[in-house]
């Protein structure tokens, strides 16, 4: 009989304060979600900061190369060949001037 009375008291308590209990549970799960969201945000911000730091370090290195009159400061550590530069500047004219027989084509283009 005492267990039945305790169960009825518990059900009555939950029924009387259901709104407050639901609010407390919602607040708890909102807090947990906010903490997890903040951790994800901080991880993303730290990754972005590390990426920006790496870019700045690379820019400083290239600037030092430019100051030292090194071509790597302009073209990077892997400088392109003449053929690659021609392909970038004039993709349809890559074969012009490559062989002695095509030198007359250079005169007509210029």
N, CA, C and O of each residue as an XYZ file, in Angstrom:
440
protein
N       0.813     -1.189      0.000
C       0.000      0.000      0.000
C       0.862      1.261      0.000
O       0.494      2.272     -0.598
N       2.022      1.196      0.680
C       2.916      2.342      0.739
C       3.536      2.641     -0.619
O       3.793      3.798     -0.955
N       3.779      1.568     -1.410
C       4.350      1.780     -2.745
C       3.350      2.447     -3.670
O       3.720      3.309     -4.468
N       2.093      2.061     -3.572
C       1.044      2.663     -4.387
C       0.887      4.139     -4.041
O       0.735      4.979     -4.928
N       0.925      4.453     -2.735
C       0.826      5.840     -2.298
C       2.008      6.661     -2.826
O       1.823      7.792     -3.276
N       3.214      6.101     -2.774
C       4.404      6.800     -3.287
C       4.299      7.026     -4.781
O       4.663      8.094     -5.273
N       3.807      6.035     -5.510
C       3.638      6.172     -6.958
C       2.617      7.255     -7.278
O       2.831      8.062     -8.183
N       1.509      7.279     -6.543
C       0.499      8.318     -6.765
C       1.056      9.707     -6.443
O       0.749     10.673     -7.142
N       1.855      9.810     -5.414
C       2.485     11.091     -5.090
C       3.422     11.543     -6.208
O       3.425     12.715     -6.586
N       4.215     10.613     -6.736
C       5.147     10.932     -7.822
C       4.398     11.368     -9.080
O       4.766     12.354     -9.719
N       3.352     10.632     -9.428
C       2.549     10.993    -10.602
C       1.886     12.346    -10.383
O       1.839     13.167    -11.299
N       1.373     12.587     -9.182
C       0.758     13.880     -8.887
C       1.765     15.019     -8.965
O       1.453     16.096     -9.473
N       2.969     14.780     -8.463
C       4.019     15.797     -8.511
C       4.395     16.113     -9.963
O       4.515     17.279    -10.340
N       4.578     15.070    -10.766
C       4.930     15.274    -12.181
C       3.801     16.003    -12.900
O       4.048     16.905    -13.700
N       2.573     15.613    -12.615
C       1.426     16.282    -13.246
C       1.315     17.741    -12.851
O       0.990     18.584    -13.686
N       1.580     18.051    -11.588
C       1.436     19.430    -11.101
C       2.544     20.339    -11.628
O       2.305     21.509    -11.928
N       3.754     19.794    -11.737
C       4.883     20.613    -12.147
C       5.447     20.212    -13.512
O       6.639     20.379    -13.770
N       4.585     19.682    -14.383
C       5.046     19.183    -15.685
C       5.715     20.283    -16.515
O       6.752     20.051    -17.137
N       5.130     21.459    -16.522
C       5.699     22.551    -17.323
C       7.113     22.892    -16.845
O       8.009     23.119    -17.657
N       7.307     22.926    -15.527
C       8.623     23.275    -14.995
C       9.641     22.161    -15.242
O      10.813     22.424    -15.513
N       9.182     20.938    -15.146
C      10.068     19.802    -15.412
C      10.478     19.789    -16.886
O      11.648     19.581    -17.209
N       9.508     20.013    -17.777
C       9.810     20.054    -19.213
C      10.757     21.208    -19.533
O      11.654     21.070    -20.365
N      10.555     22.342    -18.871
C      11.435     23.491    -19.076
C      12.854     23.178    -18.606
O      13.821     23.540    -19.276
N      12.984     22.521    -17.481
C      14.314     22.169    -16.961
C      15.021     21.180    -17.895
O      16.214     21.321    -18.161
N      14.286     20.183    -18.389
C      14.883     19.210    -19.316
C      15.299     19.909    -20.620
O      16.378     19.641    -21.149
N      14.455     20.791    -21.129
C      14.784     21.531    -22.349
C      16.006     22.420    -22.134
O      16.862     22.521    -23.013
N      16.092     23.059    -20.980
C      17.249     23.913    -20.677
C      18.523     23.087    -20.599
O      19.571     23.516    -21.080
N      18.443     21.909    -19.999
C      19.617     21.029    -19.904
C      20.123     20.625    -21.283
O      21.319     20.710    -21.559
N      19.208     20.185    -22.153
C      19.644     19.758    -23.485
C      20.085     20.939    -24.350
O      20.956     20.782    -25.206
N      19.499     22.112    -24.140
C      19.958     23.310    -24.848
C      21.370     23.678    -24.421
O      22.194     24.057    -25.253
N      21.647     23.568    -23.144
C      22.995     23.838    -22.633
C      24.002     22.867    -23.233
O      25.075     23.283    -23.671
N      23.674     21.583    -23.260
C      24.591     20.585    -23.844
C      24.835     20.862    -25.322
O      25.966     20.735    -25.793
N      23.783     21.243    -26.067
C      23.932     21.559    -27.481
C      24.816     22.797    -27.659
O      25.657     22.836    -28.557
N      24.627     23.800    -26.810
C      25.415     25.036    -26.918
C      26.892     24.770    -26.645
O      27.752     25.329    -27.325
N      27.197     23.932    -25.668
C      28.594     23.609    -25.362
C      29.231     22.887    -26.549
O      30.364     23.189    -26.923
N      28.508     21.935    -27.140
C      29.041     21.205    -28.294
C      29.214     22.131    -29.499
O      30.203     22.032    -30.224
N      28.254     23.028    -29.710
C      28.353     23.971    -30.830
C      29.540     24.912    -30.630
O      30.244     25.232    -31.588
N      29.765     25.353    -29.404
C      30.907     26.232    -29.124
C      32.226     25.507    -29.362
O      33.174     26.098    -29.880
N      32.293     24.243    -28.992
C      33.510     23.458    -29.222
C      33.771     23.299    -30.723
O      34.914     23.400    -31.169
N      32.718     23.053    -31.498
C      32.879     22.952    -32.963
C      33.332     24.293    -33.549
O      34.183     24.337    -34.436
N      32.753     25.378    -33.042
C      33.134     26.705    -33.526
C      34.602     27.004    -33.221
O      35.329     27.500    -34.082
N      35.032     26.707    -32.009
C      36.428     26.966    -31.620
C      37.389     26.114    -32.453
O      38.456     26.589    -32.843
N      37.020     24.866    -32.727
C      37.879     24.006    -33.543
C      38.011     24.573    -34.958
O      39.101     24.591    -35.528
N      36.900     25.031    -35.513
C      36.940     25.624    -36.854
C      37.740     26.923    -36.848
O      38.512     27.176    -37.773
N      37.567     27.741    -35.827
C      38.310     29.004    -35.738
C      39.804     28.752    -35.569
O      40.622     29.469    -36.145
N      40.164     27.748    -34.790
C      41.582     27.418    -34.613
C      42.192     26.896    -35.904
O      43.335     27.216    -36.230
N      41.426     26.088    -36.642
C      41.922     25.586    -37.932
C      42.112     26.739    -38.915
O      43.096     26.771    -39.655
N      41.176     27.684    -38.925
C      41.284     28.832    -39.820
C      42.498     29.683    -39.445
O      43.226     30.151    -40.320
N      42.712     29.880    -38.142
C      43.853     30.676    -37.686
C      45.175     30.004    -38.070
O      46.123     30.681    -38.468
N      45.238     28.692    -37.952
C      46.452     27.973    -38.343
C      46.687     28.100    -39.853
O      47.825     28.255    -40.297
N      45.616     28.034    -40.631
C      45.744     28.196    -42.080
C      46.228     29.599    -42.436
O      47.088     29.763    -43.302
N      45.680     30.602    -41.771
C      46.104     31.980    -42.027
C      47.561     32.197    -41.618
O      48.293     32.930    -42.283
N      47.977     31.564    -40.532
C      49.361     31.680    -40.084
C      50.310     31.051    -41.097
O      51.386     31.588    -41.359
N      49.911     29.902    -41.673
C      50.733     29.245    -42.688
C      50.819     30.103    -43.960
O      51.877     30.197    -44.581
N      49.710     30.716    -44.334
C      49.714     31.591    -45.514
C      50.616     32.799    -45.271
O      51.372     33.196    -46.158
N      50.542     33.379    -44.089
C      51.381     34.539    -43.768
C      52.862     34.161    -43.763
O      53.702     34.927    -44.234
N      53.176     32.986    -43.235
C      54.575     32.538    -43.226
C      55.084     32.352    -44.651
O      56.208     32.736    -44.973
N      54.247     31.761    -45.500
C      54.637     31.568    -46.909
C      54.801     32.922    -47.608
O      55.726     33.094    -48.403
N      53.939     33.860    -47.330
C      54.044     35.189    -47.942
C      55.313     35.899    -47.464
O      55.987     36.562    -48.253
N      55.638     35.763    -46.189
C      56.878     36.365    -45.680
C      58.101     35.753    -46.351
O      59.056     36.458    -46.676
N      58.070     34.438    -46.556
C      59.195     33.782    -47.220
C      59.326     34.281    -48.666
O      60.428     34.584    -49.123
N      58.218     34.363    -49.368
C      58.266     34.856    -50.749
C      58.689     36.316    -50.793
O      59.407     36.719    -51.707
N      58.257     37.116    -49.822
C      58.674     38.515    -49.779
C      60.188     38.611    -49.559
O      60.859     39.445    -50.168
N      60.714     37.755    -48.690
C      62.161     37.733    -48.473
C      62.898     37.375    -49.756
O      63.959     37.930    -50.040
N      62.339     36.449    -50.531
C      62.950     36.083    -51.811
C      62.922     37.258    -52.789
O      63.887     37.490    -53.517
N      61.817     37.995    -52.802
C      61.716     39.147    -53.709
C      62.740     40.201    -53.312
O      63.407     40.769    -54.177
N      62.876     40.472    -52.016
C      63.844     41.452    -51.535
C      65.263     41.024    -51.911
O      66.107     41.860    -52.235
N      65.518     39.713    -51.865
C      66.844     39.192    -52.194
C      67.032     39.033    -53.706
O      68.044     38.484    -54.142
N      66.084     39.499    -54.502
C      66.130     39.427    -55.973
C      66.210     37.968    -56.455
O      66.938     37.646    -57.394
N      65.455     37.116    -55.799
C      65.382     35.705    -56.167
C      64.070     35.488    -56.923
O      63.020     35.951    -56.477
N      64.116     34.796    -58.053
C      62.915     34.578    -58.859
C      61.873     33.719    -58.164
O      60.703     33.745    -58.547
N      62.266     32.968    -57.161
C      61.289     32.155    -56.440
C      60.248     33.020    -55.738
O      59.143     32.553    -55.463
N      60.583     34.264    -55.447
C      59.618     35.151    -54.819
C      58.472     35.518    -55.731
O      57.381     35.847    -55.265
N      58.714     35.462    -57.048
C      57.673     35.781    -58.014
C      56.961     34.521    -58.482
O      55.732     34.472    -58.532
N      57.750     33.495    -58.827
C      57.185     32.289    -59.426
C      56.984     31.161    -58.429
O      56.348     30.165    -58.772
N      57.487     31.270    -57.235
C      57.394     30.188    -56.266
C      58.599     29.271    -56.365
O      59.478     29.475    -57.202
N      58.636     28.269    -55.515
C      59.781     27.363    -55.479
C      59.863     26.515    -56.737
O      60.963     26.149    -57.150
N      58.738     26.189    -57.358
C      58.720     25.390    -58.587
C      58.465     26.342    -59.752
O      57.321     26.523    -60.171
N      59.534     26.952    -60.277
C      59.376     27.921    -61.355
C      58.919     27.218    -62.626
O      59.413     26.134    -62.936
N      57.992     27.806    -63.362
C      57.517     27.190    -64.590
C      58.559     27.318    -65.699
O      59.381     28.234    -65.709
N      58.496     26.382    -66.614
C      59.401     26.444    -67.752
C      58.863     27.457    -68.761
O      57.747     27.959    -68.628
N      59.675     27.741    -69.763
C      59.262     28.689    -70.802
C      58.036     28.156    -71.526
O      57.123     28.916    -71.845
N      58.010     26.872    -71.783
C      56.869     26.276    -72.485
C      55.590     26.436    -71.644
O      54.531     26.756    -72.185
N      55.686     26.217    -70.341
C      54.512     26.375    -69.489
C      54.040     27.826    -69.458
O      52.838     28.091    -69.460
N      54.987     28.763    -69.429
C      54.599     30.177    -69.437
C      53.914     30.546    -70.743
O      52.935     31.292    -70.744
N      54.422     30.031    -71.850
C      53.766     30.318    -73.135
C      52.360     29.733    -73.151
O      51.434     30.357    -73.669
N      52.196     28.543    -72.589
C      50.880     27.920    -72.548
C      49.915     28.757    -71.720
O      48.736     28.849    -72.061
N      50.387     29.365    -70.648
C      49.520     30.197    -69.813
C      49.171     31.512    -70.504
O      48.029     31.968    -70.448
N      50.163     32.117    -71.154
C      49.942     33.432    -71.747
C      49.188     33.363    -73.061
O      48.315     34.192    -73.321
N      49.516     32.381    -73.895
C      48.868     32.257    -75.202
C      48.651     30.773    -75.497
O      49.473     30.153    -76.171
N      47.564     30.203    -75.003
C      47.359     28.765    -75.155
C      47.289     28.307    -76.610
O      47.671     27.178    -76.918
N      46.810     29.159    -77.502
C      46.686     28.737    -78.898
C      47.982     28.941    -79.679
O      48.058     28.543    -80.841
N      48.995     29.545    -79.078
C      50.249     29.819    -79.785
C      51.421     29.062    -79.159
O      52.548     29.556    -79.200
N      51.195     27.898    -78.590
C      52.252     27.207    -77.860
C      53.358     26.689    -78.760
O      54.495     26.555    -78.307
N      53.068     26.396    -80.003
C      54.093     25.819    -80.875
C      54.886     26.877    -81.636
O      55.857     26.548    -82.317
N      54.491     28.123    -81.532
C      55.173     29.173    -82.299
C      56.579     29.370    -81.741
O      56.756     29.521    -80.532
N      57.563     29.369    -82.607
C      58.928     29.640    -82.223
C      59.639     28.470    -81.572
O      60.734     28.652    -81.040
N      59.076     27.304    -81.591
C      59.698     26.152    -80.964
C      60.770     25.529    -81.853
O      61.762     25.004    -81.347
N      60.585     25.579    -83.156
C      61.541     24.984    -84.079
C      61.997     26.042    -85.073
O      61.306     27.042    -85.269
N      63.159     25.835    -85.708
C      63.627     26.817    -86.696
C      62.664     26.975    -87.873
O      62.571     28.061    -88.446
N      61.956     25.923    -88.238
C      61.038     26.032    -89.373
C      59.815     26.885    -89.045
O      59.150     27.381    -89.955
N      59.511     27.062    -87.772
C      58.336     27.861    -87.420
C      58.710     29.295    -87.047
O      57.847     30.046    -86.592
N      59.946     29.691    -87.223
C      60.343     31.046    -86.865
C      59.676     32.085    -87.756
O      59.437     33.211    -87.318
N      59.371     31.722    -89.003
C      58.683     32.686    -89.872
C      57.279     32.979    -89.340
O      56.742     34.051    -89.618
N      56.668     32.063    -88.587
C      55.348     32.295    -87.995
C      55.441     33.382    -86.921
O      54.515     34.180    -86.770
N      56.528     33.420    -86.191
C      56.712     34.431    -85.158
C      56.732     35.816    -85.792
O      56.151     36.754    -85.247
N      57.394     35.953    -86.935
C      57.449     37.247    -87.608
C      56.062     37.690    -88.039
O      55.742     38.875    -87.942
N      55.229     36.766    -88.515
C      53.896     37.145    -88.960
C      52.983     37.536    -87.783
O      52.125     38.408    -87.922
N      53.173     36.891    -86.638
C      52.328     37.198    -85.478
C      52.716     38.547    -84.888
O      51.854     39.344    -84.519
N      53.996     38.792    -84.805
C      54.466     40.041    -84.214
C      54.252     41.142    -85.189
O      54.578     42.293    -84.902
